[in-house]
Every structure is written in C-alpha cells, then in structure tokens.
Amino acid sequence: MRIDVVTLFPDYIRYCAGFGVVGRALERGLLAVHGWNPRDYAEGNYRRVDDRPFGGGPGMVMMIDPLRTCLQAVRAADPAPAPVIYLSPQGPRLTQRKVRELAGRERLILLCGRYEGVDERLIQAEVDEELSIGDYVLSGGEPAAVVVIDAIARLQEGALGDAESAVQDSFEDGLLDCPHYTRPVEHALGRVPEVLLSGNHAEIARWRRMEALGRTWLRRPDLLDEARLSPADRALLEAFRRQYAAALEEPDGDA
C-alpha cells in the first residue's frame, strides 16, 4: 500500500513513520509513505503557501495553487487511483471500521492543513473526503496523518508479529478490549485473575468476552447501542452487571 502525505513538514511524517509497527511495515515493503511539500510548488522568491483570509480575522489560509500543483504531482507519481483525504476537525471521526476500509485500498493521499485551514475552493475541487481523529483542534493535520498511517499499517498483512493481535484489538468487533496481565502472578498491586492461570481455554475466552462487554458497558455504553450482541453476549453482560453490583455492595475493608 502507498500513502502520500501533502504537508509543510514532510520530515515530521518521515520521522514518525520510522518507528514501531509502521517502521516494520516500511522495512518489509508492506507500506510506502511519501511526503510532499506544497512549498516546493509555490511561485516567487518566498515560495508563499498562505495568505490572509478574506473578510478579516486572525490567522492565515493555505492558498489554492501551491496545493493544487502539488496534488497534481502526487497523482502523476503513481498511476494507481487514490482518494484525497483532508485531515480536518470538521470531518467524520475516524473509527476502526473506517481504518479497515482505508487499509484495503491500494493508495491514499492525505492532505494536511495548517494555520486557519485550506481555501474552501481547493477542498471542493480536489478533496474526496474529510476525516477527523477527534473533537479537538491541532496546530496542523500532521499528527492526525500519523495516527491514520499507524492505524492502517498495523492492519497490513505481516506488519504485526502475531496477526491475531489486530483481531483482538478494541473496536474490532465493536467493543473495547478486555484487560491484560503479564508476569509476575503476585505483585503488591494485586494478583492475576485465577481464570487466566487455569489453562482452561474455553473459560479464559468466556472471561475475556465478559470483561470486554463489561468494560464497554462501563466506559463506552454508546458502543453497545450499535454492537450486534448474541444471546450469549447478553447473558455474559448480565453476569458482569451482577458481579459489578455485588462488588459495589461489599463493605469497605477499612470500615
């Protein structure tokens, strides 16, 4: 898969892409990330890419021509069709379902805005969709682009040491992930749940599913409204609720 990033800071993208799962995906040839600086396509001695907004107000707006010429060069670099995605707080929020959709494409072009954003005419003419990573504002689209690249990279076949890791992630089946433990078994902060030490894989799977359902109910109940729960899932969730209620009713040990 190839991802082209239009950004005023291509070195930032290249640096961030060099670590962890993304770095391994690049080394293994599973993913290619290319940075493109619109300043290289601007005219004049100062290679200006922004100007004051019409109507007044603070900040600067990225200009049409440097971005458009840069996008033309990006498209010409590879014949594979690629949607242009503008990283913007006004786009729909990124979800794991959307990541999986993007990861299945051959190529993507990510457009990173700066300052007050991009001239709306460029967005209307060149952008296929907008995408947000959350309801907050960043100084530019670069951190959001890195998030998108990381999420996509780990879904490329062979990027993870164990492909099952991606399957068990939070949101893959609409739920949050279950809690995880490692050595030592005994610690001052507590003991690993007995079921995880039992070797009974059926009981471990049941416990993990119940914990995933319970955590989602406690922390992101909105996800349960959209999740397709089987009768078995509903029974496990009810069991978790009973256990949770019973734990709340237990007297405080210090009382």
GUVEXBA-667529 format. One line per 10 residues: number of its first residue (from 0); for each residue x, y, z of C-alpha. Coordinates in pm, whole numbers, plus 50000, padded with zeros to 5 digits. Layout:
# residues N
NUM) X/Y/Z  ...;
This chain:
# residues 255
0) 50000/50000/50000  50118/50354/49923  50031/50663/50128  50127/51009/50002  50114/51296/50252  50090/51657/50139  50240/51857/50424  50460/52155/50500  50659/51923/50728  50740/51604/50534;
10) 51035/51535/50765  50793/51509/51056  50595/51241/50873  50908/51050/50771  51047/51063/51124  50728/50941/51291  50685/50666/51034  51024/50520/51118  50925/50357/51447  50740/50051/51571;
20) 50479/49878/51361  50488/50143/51086  50866/50119/51065  50848/49740/51034  50579/49766/50766  50804/50004/50571  51108/49778/50610  50911/49474/50493  50776/49656/50189  50417/49628/50310;
30) 50370/50003/50312  50528/50304/50141  50493/50656/50282  50594/50962/50078  50592/51324/50193  50523/51612/49955  50580/51976/50045  50348/52225/49867  50611/52493/49924  50818/52318/49656;
40) 50538/52400/49410  50484/52763/49513  50595/53052/49299  50806/53357/49384  51123/53403/49584  50949/53333/49914  50754/53030/49790  50449/53152/49974  50177/52899/50054  49938/53107/50267;
50) 49767/53446/50276  49527/53647/50490  49161/53538/50494  48904/53740/50308  48658/53903/50546  48926/53964/50806  49004/53771/51119  49312/53610/51269  49544/53359/51111  49632/53266/50757;
60) 49473/53037/50499  49661/52794/50274  49640/52902/49911  49491/52705/49622  49766/52698/49361  50060/52554/49559  49837/52279/49695  49673/52204/49363  50002/52185/49175  50145/51963/49447;
70) 49844/51730/49430  49886/51706/49054  50248/51598/49104  50142/51344/49367  49887/51187/49132  50139/51178/48847  50391/50988/49061  50182/50671/49059  49906/50557/48823  49703/50391/49099;
80) 49384/50586/49174  49384/50746/49518  49123/50944/49710  49238/51272/49863  49157/51280/50235  49178/51614/50413  49258/51579/50785  49011/51821/50938  48818/51861/51267  48509/51911/51051;
90) 48523/51559/50905  48354/51249/51047  48550/51088/51327  48792/50808/51245  48671/50465/51355  48821/50119/51336  48568/50032/51068  48691/50327/50860  49054/50229/50921  48982/49879/50792;
100) 48819/50027/50483  49118/50254/50416  49365/49972/50481  49208/49777/50197  49290/50044/49940  49594/50038/49715  49678/50404/49768  49576/50710/49971  49662/51080/49957  49645/51261/50292;
110) 49624/51641/50288  49747/51822/50600  49620/52172/50660  49791/52441/50868  49705/52783/51011  49331/52850/50974  49298/52572/50719  49275/52541/50342  49093/52760/50090  48744/52611/50063;
120) 48758/52613/49684  49051/52371/49690  48858/52143/49924  48553/52147/49699  48757/52079/49384  49024/51834/49500  48922/51663/49825  48721/51342/49820  48651/51327/50191  48743/51488/50521;
130) 48846/51292/50828  48887/51386/51195  49065/51196/51471  48861/51366/51746  48666/51666/51861  48959/51896/51923  49186/52123/51720  49552/52059/51634  49808/52304/51500  49806/52109/51175;
140) 49699/51786/51014  50036/51611/51054  49968/51440/51390  49633/51322/51253  49804/51187/50941  50048/50992/51159  49754/50844/51352  49587/50733/51030  49911/50584/50894  49976/50394/51218;
150) 49623/50254/51234  49640/50144/50870  49992/49998/50894  49905/49751/51169  49632/49603/50950  49871/49525/50664  49926/49151/50648  50262/49069/50804  50304/49401/50990  50235/49254/51334;
160) 50429/48976/51499  50101/48796/51562  49814/48867/51322  49571/48773/51599  49672/49092/51783  49478/49307/51537  49174/49081/51556  49157/49117/51934  49203/49493/51946  48947/49731/52088;
170) 48673/49827/51840  48742/49538/51602  48411/49378/51699  48251/49698/51823  48366/49651/52184  48655/49765/52399  48929/49513/52466  48946/49302/52782  49213/49369/53049  49553/49203/53008;
180) 49811/49078/53260  50168/48950/53250  50429/48823/53497  50462/48820/53791  50149/48644/53910  50176/48801/54256  50252/49170/54299  50197/49439/54560  49936/49584/54324  49738/49260/54312;
190) 49717/48909/54172  49643/48790/53821  49284/48658/53793  49278/48283/53860  49094/48203/53539  49392/48323/53333  49615/48074/53516  49377/47782/53479  49479/47663/53133  49108/47621/53052;
200) 49090/47797/52717  48711/47791/52700  48680/47957/53041  48952/48208/52954  48769/48301/52632  48444/48335/52827  48608/48559/53090  48772/48779/52827  48446/48822/52638  48258/48907/52956;
210) 48524/49160/53057  48517/49320/52711  48140/49351/52729  48155/49484/53083  48425/49739/53012  48233/49865/52713  47919/49896/52926  48109/50090/53194  48325/50311/52974  48161/50339/52632;
220) 47794/50239/52663  47730/50415/52333  47918/50136/52157  47675/49876/52293  47389/50056/52122  47549/49974/51785  47702/49635/51869  47532/49319/51747  47517/49115/52067  47426/48749/52056;
230) 47206/48593/52327  47526/48451/52478  47680/48800/52485  47374/48941/52657  47392/48667/52919  47760/48742/52981  47690/49114/53009  47415/49048/53260  47654/48828/53460  47910/49108/53460;
240) 47650/49356/53579  47552/49131/53868  47916/49086/53970  47976/49459/53943  47671/49542/54155  47774/49284/54416  48127/49432/54433  47983/49777/54494  47774/49645/54781  48071/49479/54957;
250) 48171/49667/55275  48496/49862/55264  48774/49658/55418  48892/49964/55612  48549/50037/55757;
